[in-house]
């Protein structure tokens, strides 16, 4: 069985656990002791090495010892997939943090690519928030109980939000162009 297939099976089993945001392993996971598989999953997810300490502490509660060497071997396999430049772009665009887990020789470049993609993500989130604020202000103008002064203040707010939106769209356009340039650059490293 390939390690990718193994990872898919393992992630299916552990997905509910990780989606719940738990920081500890269950008794069954500790007893099963698939440290290699857990290492693969943590590496593939870009988890820092400190994640192992959380696993150790969780399993100590059940009297189970973690096999560090199997975990590290699995984590190394998972990091090989995580530390691909395409993944730097994908995780950044999804708003996931990069915790500098890639090898030193590619860390700076991975971080630069991730940061460019993360900027596009942040700009998109900020634009969406601004659009929601604008919509709310525009809806509030229809309130028949508003005084003229209140209506004028809301219009001023809308103009200010429109100016911020215009600047933010420029930022987004700049970051998207930068991201496109970095994606072209990354093709040379494949």
Buried (B, 14 or more C-beta within 10 A) or exposed (E): EEBEEBBEEBBEEBEEEEEEEEEBBBEEBBEBBBBBBBBBBBBBBBBEEEBBEBBBEBBEEBEBEBBEEBBBBBBEBBBBBBBBBEBBBEBBBEEBEBEEBBEEEBBEBBBBBBBBBBBBBBBBEBBEEBEEBBEEBEEBEEEEEBEEEEEEEBEEBBEEBEEBBEEBEEBBEEBBEBBEEBBEEBEEEE
